[in-house]
Amino acid sequence: MSQKNLLIIIVAIILTAIIVGGAMYFWQSASFAKEKQQLEQMIQSLQNQITQLQNQLKKPADPTADWQTYRNEELGFEIQYPSNWVIKEDAGYPFGVYLIPSDFLENKRNIAFMIDPVNVGRESVFDKKANPACQITEVIFANKTAKECRSEGSDGSYSRFIKITDLKTTNWEEYNEISYYLDQENIDLVETYDQILSTFKFIE
């Protein structure tokens, strides 16, 4: 074999090695880029899931999630209450509705939650100043203007009264009242009673 032919063969081998090596490099680079992209997508997906879980953990649990709904078509309102409570209609006063914890049923005067749409049937803190310690304020309740009275008794009791003053689109009368009273022994129910009040709404 001549020296010239040998040189040609060597050059050919070198060129082939360069071409094959370059091809392998570019193939590996393309494969790596694809894998890198897939990995980045997986990381992004996991980060999104972590963010969603963190947001869910930040949200406070809804205490009314398993509550029941009382709906009164005649009086045009509905309200939610704990599943272990009971509803008493026309209890003591005309058209009155009581919400009472089932285990406190016998002590309703001390812990009753009352809704009297037509006639409170008793002295009202709004009309007869039956409770001088009560500070009456104007509020928005269930998307209607209303008067509110909150009162703390010297005996440790607590009461809250609401009178709807905007009676348009309702069949409620002027002497209406939504109220609750808690003696000192059951004062820990204030938060629950206020949560019940927050669910009250008129049926338009």
DRENZAKE-298557 format. One record per residue: residue number from 1; x, y, z of N, C-alpha, C in turn. Coordinates in nm, 2 decimals. Each point is the difference from the previous one (the first is absolute). Example, Ala and Ser with C-alpha at 12.3 -4.5 7.8 and 13.67 -1.06 7.14 Angstrom:
! residues 2
REC   nr    n.xx    n.yy    n.zz   ca.xx   ca.yy   ca.zz    c.xx    c.yy    c.zz
REC    1    1.32   -0.57    0.78   -0.09    0.12    0.00    0.09    0.12    0.00
REC    2   -0.04    0.11   -0.07    0.09    0.11    0.00   -0.08    0.11    0.08
This chain:
! residues 204
REC   nr    n.xx    n.yy    n.zz   ca.xx   ca.yy   ca.zz    c.xx    c.yy    c.zz
REC    1    0.09   -0.12    0.00   -0.09    0.12    0.00    0.09    0.12    0.00
REC    2   -0.04    0.09   -0.08    0.09    0.12   -0.02   -0.03    0.09    0.12
REC    3    0.09    0.09    0.03   -0.01    0.09    0.11   -0.12    0.10   -0.02
REC    4   -0.02    0.03   -0.12   -0.12    0.09   -0.03   -0.13   -0.07    0.04
REC    5   -0.01   -0.12   -0.04   -0.13   -0.08    0.03   -0.01   -0.01    0.15
REC    6    0.10   -0.03    0.07    0.00   -0.01    0.14   -0.05    0.13    0.07
REC    7    0.05    0.11   -0.05   -0.04    0.13    0.05   -0.15    0.02   -0.02
REC    8   -0.04   -0.04   -0.12   -0.15    0.02   -0.03   -0.08   -0.08    0.10
REC    9    0.04   -0.12    0.02   -0.07   -0.09    0.09   -0.01    0.06    0.14
REC   10    0.12    0.05    0.05    0.00    0.06    0.13   -0.09    0.12    0.01
REC   11    0.01    0.08   -0.10   -0.09    0.12    0.00   -0.14   -0.04    0.00
REC   12   -0.04   -0.10   -0.08   -0.13   -0.05    0.00   -0.05   -0.05    0.13
REC   13    0.09   -0.07    0.07   -0.04   -0.05    0.13   -0.02    0.11    0.10
REC   14    0.09    0.10    0.00   -0.01    0.11    0.09   -0.14    0.08   -0.03
REC   15   -0.03    0.02   -0.13   -0.12    0.07   -0.04   -0.12   -0.08    0.05
REC   16    0.00   -0.13   -0.02   -0.11   -0.08    0.04   -0.02    0.00    0.15
REC   17    0.11    0.00    0.08   -0.01    0.01    0.14   -0.06    0.13    0.04
REC   18    0.05    0.11   -0.06   -0.06    0.13    0.03   -0.15    0.01   -0.03
REC   19   -0.04   -0.05   -0.11   -0.14    0.00   -0.04   -0.08   -0.08    0.10
REC   20    0.04   -0.12    0.02   -0.07   -0.09    0.10   -0.01    0.06    0.13
REC   21    0.12    0.06    0.05    0.00    0.06    0.13   -0.09    0.12    0.01
REC   22    0.00    0.08   -0.11   -0.08    0.12    0.00   -0.15   -0.04    0.01
REC   23   -0.03   -0.10   -0.08   -0.14   -0.05   -0.01   -0.04   -0.05    0.14
REC   24    0.08   -0.07    0.07   -0.03   -0.05    0.13   -0.02    0.11    0.10
REC   25    0.09    0.10   -0.01   -0.01    0.12    0.09   -0.13    0.07   -0.02
REC   26   -0.03    0.03   -0.13   -0.13    0.07   -0.02   -0.12   -0.08    0.04
REC   27    0.00   -0.13   -0.02   -0.11   -0.09    0.04   -0.02    0.01    0.15
REC   28    0.12   -0.02    0.07   -0.01    0.01    0.15   -0.04    0.13    0.05
REC   29    0.04    0.11   -0.07   -0.04    0.13    0.04   -0.15    0.02   -0.01
REC   30   -0.05   -0.04   -0.12   -0.15    0.01   -0.02   -0.07   -0.08    0.10
REC   31    0.05   -0.12    0.03   -0.07   -0.09    0.09    0.00    0.06    0.14
REC   32    0.12    0.06    0.04    0.01    0.06    0.13   -0.09    0.12    0.01
REC   33   -0.01    0.08   -0.11   -0.09    0.12    0.00   -0.14   -0.04    0.02
REC   34   -0.04   -0.11   -0.06   -0.14   -0.05    0.01   -0.03   -0.05    0.14
REC   35    0.10   -0.07    0.06   -0.02   -0.05    0.13    0.00    0.11    0.10
REC   36    0.08    0.10   -0.02    0.01    0.12    0.08   -0.14    0.07    0.00
REC   37   -0.05    0.02   -0.12   -0.13    0.06   -0.01   -0.11   -0.07    0.07
REC   38    0.00   -0.14   -0.01   -0.10   -0.08    0.07    0.02    0.01    0.15
REC   39    0.12    0.00    0.05    0.03    0.02    0.14   -0.05    0.13    0.05
REC   40    0.02    0.11   -0.08   -0.04    0.13    0.05   -0.15    0.01    0.01
REC   41   -0.07   -0.07   -0.10   -0.15    0.00    0.00   -0.05   -0.08    0.13
REC   42    0.07   -0.11    0.03   -0.04   -0.07    0.12    0.02    0.08    0.13
REC   43    0.12    0.07    0.00    0.02    0.08    0.12   -0.10    0.11    0.01
REC   44   -0.04    0.07   -0.11   -0.10    0.10    0.00   -0.14   -0.05    0.05
REC   45   -0.03   -0.12   -0.05   -0.13   -0.06    0.04    0.00   -0.03    0.15
REC   46    0.11   -0.05    0.05    0.01   -0.03    0.15   -0.01    0.13    0.08
REC   47    0.07    0.10   -0.05   -0.01    0.13    0.07   -0.14    0.06    0.00
REC   48   -0.07   -0.02   -0.11   -0.14    0.04    0.00   -0.09   -0.07    0.10
REC   49    0.03   -0.14    0.00   -0.08   -0.08    0.10    0.03    0.04    0.14
REC   50    0.13    0.03    0.03    0.04    0.05    0.14   -0.07    0.13    0.03
REC   51    0.00    0.09   -0.10   -0.07    0.13    0.03   -0.15   -0.02    0.03
REC   52   -0.06   -0.09   -0.08   -0.15   -0.02    0.02   -0.02   -0.06    0.14
REC   53    0.09   -0.09    0.04   -0.02   -0.06    0.14    0.02    0.10    0.11
REC   54    0.10    0.09   -0.02    0.03    0.10    0.09   -0.12    0.10    0.02
REC   55   -0.06    0.03   -0.12   -0.12    0.09    0.00   -0.11   -0.07    0.08
REC   56   -0.02   -0.13   -0.02   -0.11   -0.07    0.06    0.02    0.00    0.15
REC   57    0.13   -0.02    0.04    0.03   -0.01    0.15   -0.02    0.14    0.06
REC   58    0.02    0.11   -0.08   -0.02    0.13    0.06   -0.14    0.04    0.02
REC   59   -0.09   -0.07   -0.08   -0.14    0.03    0.01   -0.06   -0.06    0.13
REC   60   -0.07    0.09    0.09   -0.05   -0.06    0.12   -0.12   -0.09   -0.03
REC   61   -0.01   -0.11    0.08   -0.11   -0.09   -0.03   -0.14    0.07    0.02
REC   62   -0.09   -0.03   -0.08   -0.14    0.06    0.01   -0.07   -0.07    0.11
REC   63   -0.03    0.08    0.11   -0.07   -0.07    0.11   -0.15   -0.03   -0.03
REC   64   -0.05    0.06   -0.11   -0.14   -0.03   -0.03   -0.02   -0.10   -0.11
REC   65    0.11   -0.07   -0.04    0.00   -0.09   -0.11   -0.11   -0.11    0.02
REC   66   -0.01   -0.05    0.12   -0.10   -0.12    0.02   -0.12    0.05    0.07
REC   67   -0.03    0.13    0.00   -0.12    0.05    0.06   -0.13   -0.03   -0.08
REC   68   -0.11    0.00    0.06   -0.13   -0.01   -0.07   -0.06    0.14   -0.03
REC   69   -0.09    0.00   -0.09   -0.06    0.13   -0.04   -0.15   -0.01    0.03
REC   70   -0.04    0.10    0.07   -0.15    0.02    0.03   -0.05    0.11   -0.09
REC   71   -0.11   -0.04   -0.08   -0.06    0.10   -0.09   -0.14    0.01    0.03
REC   72   -0.05    0.13    0.01   -0.14    0.02    0.03   -0.05    0.09   -0.12
REC   73   -0.08   -0.07   -0.08   -0.05    0.07   -0.12   -0.11    0.11    0.04
REC   74   -0.08   -0.03    0.10   -0.10    0.09    0.05    0.06    0.13    0.05
REC   75    0.10   -0.01    0.07    0.06    0.12    0.06    0.12    0.05   -0.08
REC   76    0.04   -0.07   -0.11    0.09    0.05   -0.09    0.15    0.01    0.04
REC   77    0.04   -0.10    0.07    0.14    0.01    0.04    0.06   -0.15    0.02
REC   78    0.13   -0.01    0.00    0.06   -0.12    0.03    0.13    0.02    0.08
REC   79    0.04   -0.10    0.08    0.11    0.02    0.09    0.06   -0.14    0.02
REC   80    0.13   -0.01    0.02    0.07   -0.12    0.02    0.03   -0.02    0.15
REC   81    0.01   -0.12    0.04    0.02   -0.03    0.14    0.07   -0.13    0.02
REC   82    0.07   -0.03    0.11    0.07   -0.12    0.02   -0.09   -0.12    0.00
REC   83    0.06   -0.11   -0.05   -0.08   -0.12   -0.02   -0.06   -0.06    0.13
REC   84    0.06    0.03    0.11   -0.04   -0.06    0.13   -0.10    0.10    0.07
REC   85   -0.05    0.10   -0.07   -0.10    0.09    0.05   -0.14   -0.03   -0.04
REC   86   -0.10    0.06    0.06   -0.14   -0.03   -0.04   -0.06    0.13   -0.03
REC   87   -0.11    0.00   -0.08   -0.08    0.11   -0.04   -0.13   -0.01    0.07
REC   88   -0.05    0.11    0.07   -0.13    0.00    0.06   -0.08    0.11   -0.06
REC   89   -0.10   -0.03   -0.07   -0.09    0.11   -0.07   -0.11    0.04    0.09
REC   90   -0.04    0.12   -0.01   -0.11    0.06    0.09    0.02   -0.04    0.14
REC   91    0.12    0.02    0.05    0.04   -0.04    0.13   -0.01    0.12    0.10
REC   92   -0.12    0.01    0.06   -0.01    0.10    0.10   -0.07    0.13   -0.05
REC   93    0.04    0.04   -0.12   -0.06    0.13   -0.06   -0.05   -0.03   -0.14
REC   94   -0.10    0.08   -0.04   -0.05   -0.02   -0.14    0.11    0.00   -0.10
REC   95    0.00   -0.10   -0.08    0.10    0.00   -0.12    0.14    0.00    0.04
REC   96    0.03   -0.03    0.13    0.14    0.00    0.05    0.07   -0.13   -0.04
REC   97    0.13    0.01   -0.02    0.08   -0.12   -0.03    0.11    0.00    0.09
REC   98    0.02   -0.12    0.07    0.12   -0.02    0.09    0.10   -0.09   -0.07
REC   99    0.12    0.03    0.02    0.11   -0.09   -0.03    0.07   -0.04    0.13
REC  100    0.00   -0.13    0.03    0.05   -0.04    0.14    0.09   -0.12   -0.01
REC  101    0.11    0.01    0.07    0.09   -0.13    0.00   -0.09   -0.11    0.07
REC  102    0.00   -0.11   -0.07   -0.08   -0.11    0.05    0.02   -0.04    0.14
REC  103    0.12    0.01    0.05    0.03   -0.04    0.14   -0.03    0.10    0.10
REC  104   -0.04    0.13   -0.05   -0.04    0.10    0.09   -0.15    0.04   -0.01
REC  105   -0.07   -0.09   -0.06   -0.14    0.02   -0.03   -0.08    0.05    0.12
REC  106    0.03   -0.06    0.12   -0.08    0.04    0.11    0.03    0.14    0.06
REC  107    0.11    0.05   -0.05    0.05    0.13    0.06   -0.01    0.11   -0.11
REC  108   -0.10    0.00   -0.08   -0.01    0.09   -0.12    0.00    0.14    0.04
REC  109   -0.05    0.04    0.12    0.00    0.14    0.04    0.14    0.05    0.02
REC  110    0.09   -0.08    0.03    0.14    0.04    0.02    0.09    0.00   -0.12
REC  111   -0.04   -0.07   -0.10    0.09   -0.01   -0.12   -0.08    0.00   -0.13
REC  112   -0.12    0.05    0.00   -0.08   -0.01   -0.12    0.04    0.10   -0.11
REC  113   -0.01   -0.04   -0.12    0.03    0.09   -0.12   -0.14    0.02   -0.06
REC  114   -0.05    0.12    0.00   -0.14    0.03   -0.04   -0.01    0.08   -0.12
REC  115   -0.10   -0.03   -0.09   -0.03    0.08   -0.12   -0.15    0.03    0.01
REC  116   -0.04    0.13    0.02   -0.14    0.04    0.01   -0.02    0.10   -0.11
REC  117   -0.05   -0.04   -0.12   -0.02    0.09   -0.11   -0.12    0.09    0.01
REC  118   -0.10   -0.03    0.08   -0.12    0.07    0.00   -0.03    0.08    0.13
REC  119    0.01   -0.07    0.11   -0.03    0.07    0.13    0.08   -0.06    0.11
REC  120    0.10    0.07    0.06    0.08   -0.06    0.10   -0.07   -0.05    0.12
REC  121   -0.12    0.06    0.02   -0.09   -0.05    0.11    0.06    0.03    0.14
REC  122    0.09    0.09    0.01    0.06    0.03    0.13    0.07    0.14   -0.02
REC  123    0.05    0.05    0.11    0.07    0.13   -0.01    0.12   -0.01   -0.09
REC  124    0.01    0.10   -0.09    0.12    0.00   -0.09    0.10    0.10    0.04
REC  125    0.12   -0.03   -0.01    0.11    0.09    0.04    0.00    0.12   -0.09
REC  126   -0.06   -0.01   -0.12    0.00    0.11   -0.10   -0.11    0.10    0.03
REC  127   -0.12   -0.05    0.04   -0.12    0.08    0.00   -0.04    0.05    0.14
REC  128    0.04   -0.08    0.10   -0.04    0.04    0.14    0.12    0.02    0.09
REC  129    0.12   -0.01   -0.06    0.12    0.02    0.08    0.00   -0.09    0.12
REC  130   -0.03   -0.13   -0.02   -0.01   -0.10    0.10    0.14   -0.03    0.06
REC  131    0.10    0.03   -0.08    0.14   -0.02    0.04    0.08    0.13   -0.01
REC  132    0.00    0.08    0.11    0.07    0.13   -0.01    0.15   -0.01   -0.03
REC  133    0.06   -0.11    0.03    0.15   -0.02   -0.03    0.03   -0.02   -0.14
REC  134   -0.11   -0.03   -0.08    0.02   -0.03   -0.14    0.03    0.12   -0.08
REC  135    0.11   -0.01   -0.08    0.04    0.11   -0.09   -0.05   -0.03   -0.14
REC  136   -0.10    0.07   -0.05   -0.06   -0.03   -0.13    0.08    0.07   -0.11
REC  137    0.03   -0.08   -0.10    0.07    0.05   -0.12   -0.07   -0.04   -0.13
REC  138    0.03    0.08   -0.10   -0.06   -0.03   -0.13    0.10   -0.10   -0.08
REC  139   -0.05   -0.11   -0.05    0.08   -0.10   -0.07   -0.06   -0.04   -0.13
REC  140    0.07   -0.08   -0.08   -0.05   -0.07   -0.11    0.00   -0.15    0.04
REC  141   -0.12   -0.05   -0.01   -0.01   -0.15    0.04   -0.08   -0.07   -0.11
REC  142    0.05   -0.10   -0.06   -0.06   -0.08   -0.11   -0.04    0.10   -0.11
REC  143    0.10    0.09   -0.03   -0.02    0.10   -0.11   -0.12    0.09    0.02
REC  144   -0.03    0.02    0.13   -0.11    0.10    0.03    0.05    0.09    0.11
REC  145   -0.06    0.12    0.01    0.03    0.09    0.11   -0.07   -0.06    0.12
REC  146    0.07    0.02    0.12   -0.05   -0.06    0.12    0.05    0.08    0.12
REC  147   -0.06   -0.03    0.11    0.06    0.05    0.13    0.05   -0.12    0.08
REC  148    0.11    0.03    0.07    0.06   -0.11    0.08    0.03    0.05    0.14
REC  149   -0.02   -0.09    0.09    0.04    0.02    0.14    0.08   -0.12    0.05
REC  150    0.12    0.03    0.06    0.08   -0.10    0.07    0.01    0.04    0.14
REC  151   -0.02   -0.09    0.09    0.00    0.03    0.14    0.07   -0.11    0.08
REC  152    0.09    0.05    0.09    0.06   -0.09    0.10   -0.05    0.03    0.14
REC  153   -0.06   -0.11    0.06   -0.06    0.02    0.13    0.10    0.00    0.11
REC  154   -0.03    0.05    0.12    0.09    0.00    0.11    0.02   -0.14    0.06
REC  155   -0.10   -0.09   -0.04    0.01   -0.14    0.04    0.09   -0.08   -0.09
REC  156    0.06    0.06   -0.10    0.08   -0.07   -0.10   -0.07   -0.05   -0.12
REC  157   -0.13    0.03   -0.01   -0.08   -0.04   -0.11    0.03    0.09   -0.12
REC  158   -0.04   -0.05   -0.12    0.02    0.08   -0.12   -0.13   -0.02   -0.09
REC  159   -0.04    0.11   -0.06   -0.12    0.00   -0.09    0.03    0.08   -0.12
REC  160   -0.07   -0.03   -0.11    0.01    0.07   -0.12   -0.14    0.00   -0.07
REC  161   -0.04    0.12   -0.04   -0.13    0.02   -0.06    0.01    0.08   -0.13
REC  162   -0.08   -0.05   -0.10    0.00    0.07   -0.13   -0.15    0.02   -0.04
REC  163   -0.02    0.12   -0.05   -0.13    0.04   -0.05    0.01    0.05   -0.14
REC  164   -0.07   -0.07   -0.09    0.01    0.04   -0.14   -0.09    0.12   -0.02
REC  165    0.06    0.11   -0.06   -0.08    0.12   -0.02   -0.04    0.02   -0.15
REC  166    0.08   -0.06   -0.09   -0.03    0.00   -0.14   -0.09   -0.12   -0.03
REC  167   -0.13    0.02    0.00   -0.09   -0.11   -0.01   -0.05   -0.02   -0.14
REC  168    0.05    0.07   -0.10   -0.04   -0.02   -0.14    0.04   -0.14   -0.04
REC  169   -0.09   -0.05   -0.09    0.01   -0.14   -0.05   -0.01   -0.10    0.10
REC  170   -0.04    0.03    0.12   -0.02   -0.10    0.11   -0.15    0.01    0.05
REC  171   -0.04   -0.11    0.06   -0.13    0.01    0.07    0.01    0.01    0.15
REC  172    0.12    0.05    0.04    0.02    0.02    0.14   -0.07    0.13    0.05
REC  173   -0.03    0.01    0.12   -0.06    0.12    0.06    0.10    0.08    0.08
REC  174   -0.05    0.12    0.04    0.09    0.10    0.06    0.06   -0.06    0.13
REC  175   -0.08   -0.07    0.08    0.05   -0.05    0.13    0.06   -0.14   -0.02
REC  176    0.10    0.00   -0.08    0.08   -0.13   -0.02    0.12    0.00    0.09
REC  177    0.06   -0.11    0.02    0.12   -0.01    0.07    0.07   -0.14   -0.02
REC  178    0.13    0.01   -0.02    0.08   -0.12    0.00    0.10    0.01    0.12
REC  179    0.00   -0.09    0.09    0.08    0.02    0.12    0.05   -0.13    0.06
REC  180    0.10    0.01    0.08    0.04   -0.11    0.08    0.05    0.05    0.14
REC  181   -0.01   -0.09    0.10    0.05    0.03    0.13    0.07   -0.11    0.05
REC  182    0.12    0.02    0.06    0.08   -0.10    0.06    0.04    0.03    0.14
REC  183   -0.03   -0.09    0.10    0.05    0.03    0.13    0.15   -0.03    0.01
REC  184    0.05    0.03    0.11    0.15   -0.01    0.02    0.05   -0.14   -0.02
REC  185   -0.09   -0.10    0.04    0.04   -0.14   -0.01    0.02   -0.04   -0.14
REC  186   -0.07    0.06   -0.09    0.00   -0.04   -0.14    0.06    0.10   -0.10
REC  187    0.08    0.09    0.06    0.05    0.12   -0.08    0.10   -0.05   -0.11
REC  188    0.05   -0.12    0.01    0.09   -0.05   -0.11   -0.08   -0.03   -0.13
REC  189   -0.13    0.01    0.00   -0.08   -0.02   -0.12   -0.01    0.13   -0.08
REC  190    0.05    0.11    0.05   -0.01    0.13   -0.08    0.05   -0.01   -0.14
REC  191    0.11   -0.06   -0.02    0.06   -0.02   -0.14   -0.10   -0.08   -0.09
REC  192   -0.05   -0.11    0.06   -0.09   -0.08   -0.08   -0.13    0.08   -0.04
REC  193   -0.05    0.07    0.10   -0.13    0.08   -0.02    0.03    0.11   -0.11
REC  194    0.11    0.06    0.01    0.03    0.10   -0.10    0.02   -0.06   -0.14
REC  195    0.06   -0.12   -0.01    0.01   -0.07   -0.12   -0.14   -0.03   -0.06
REC  196   -0.09   -0.04    0.09   -0.14   -0.03   -0.05   -0.06    0.13   -0.06
REC  197    0.02    0.11    0.07   -0.05    0.13   -0.05    0.05    0.03   -0.13
REC  198    0.13   -0.03   -0.02    0.07    0.03   -0.13   -0.06   -0.07   -0.12
REC  199   -0.07   -0.11    0.03   -0.06   -0.08   -0.11   -0.14    0.04   -0.03
REC  200   -0.06    0.09    0.07   -0.14    0.04   -0.02   -0.01    0.08   -0.13
REC  201   -0.11   -0.03   -0.07   -0.02    0.07   -0.12   -0.15    0.00   -0.04
REC  202   -0.05    0.11   -0.06   -0.14    0.00   -0.04   -0.01   -0.07   -0.14
REC  203   -0.12   -0.06   -0.02   -0.03   -0.06   -0.12   -0.07    0.10   -0.09
REC  204    0.06    0.05   -0.10   -0.05    0.11   -0.08   -0.10   -0.06   -0.11
